[in-house]
Amino acid sequence: MCDGCGKCCGLATTGIACPSLDTKKNRCRNYDIRLTKEMCVQLTPENVLELHEKDVLPASCAYVRHEKGEPPLDSPPRAELVEFEVAPPVLKELYLRQREEWFKAGSKTRGEGGC
């Protein structure tokens, strides 16, 4: 169902992509192991709307739209994120700190599936 926008792979407050996101293809470089290394959160029907409310998933997300009973967008907007490797060190530190806080804040479900 994922439309590949890449918005869930970055933090809006920093504009930096997850280190695993290929920003040219908007695809995860480590998709098969993304949940085992706690790089990503498993999306479930139970947490999609909560993650949307926390600004992790945008309103245009196919999963959010599905949970709200809305059809997917014909052409979803793509994320405009900076590659983690080329981001300034201070933004990398901010990204990692915010990402850790986000995981602690309630996204504890890990396993198969996900974004």
N, C-alpha and C positions, 0 to 999 in steps of 0.2 A: 504494500500500500504506500510505502514511502515515495514521495515525489522527488526526492533528491535535492531539495532546496539548500541543505547544509546549515540552516539556521540553528538547529539544535546542537550543532558541533562547535559552537562558539559562544562566547559570552558578550552580550550586547554592550555591557558597560566598558569592555576593553576593546572590542572589535577584533580580537585575536582568535584564530581558529585553533581547535584542538590539535595537538601535535600530530595526530594520526590522520587529519583531514587533508586530502589532496584538493586544494582550493580551485584547481583548474577543472577537475572532473566532478567536484562536489561529492566525492565518495571516500569512504574510510579506507585507509591503507591497511588497517588491521581488523577488518570487519569480522573475520572468523574468531578472533580472540578478544574482541573489544570488551566483553563483559568479564573475562577472566582477570584482566589487569586493572579493573575498576576505572577504565577510561570512559565508560559509557554506562548509562542507566537503562535497564530493561523497560521498555514501554509496555504497559498493560492497560486494559480497559479501566482498571481501578486508579491508575496514576496519571493518565494522559491529561485530564482536565486540571488536576492539581499542578502538574508541571506547566501547563499553559498559564494558570493563574500566577505562577512564580516567574513568568516571562522566560521560561526555558524553551517552550514550544510556542511558535507564533500562531496567530489566528488563521493564517493561510495553510498551516500544517494539515496534511491529509488525515492524520490520525485524530487531530482535534476536530476537524470538520466532520469526520465520521461519528465521533462520540456525541457531537451536537446534532446529528441527524442531517447534516448539510452535505451536498455533493462536493467532490474534490474540484479544485480550480483547474481550468483548461491549461493555463500556463502560470504555475506558481512563481512568485518572485524568488530569485536566488540570493543567497547570503553574500554580502560584500565583506569578506574577512581577510585579515592579513595573515600570511603564513606564519606559524609559530616561530620557525627557525630564523626569520628575518626581522621579527619584531624587536623593538628596543628592550633591553634587559629589564627595565623598570616595569614595562607592561607585561612581560613574561611572568615576573614575580607576582604582579597583581592578578593576572589570569589564574595562576596556580593556587594562590591564596583563596580567591573567590570560588574556584572549582572545588576546593577542599571544603569550604563552608557550605557549598551547595550540596555536596554528598552527605555531610553531617546533618543537614537540615531536613532530611526525610526521604531521600531517594535511596532506600536501602535494598530494594529488590534487584537481585542480580540473577542471571541464569540464561536460558536460551531465549532467543527472540530479541526484540529491541528495535532501536532506530536504525 
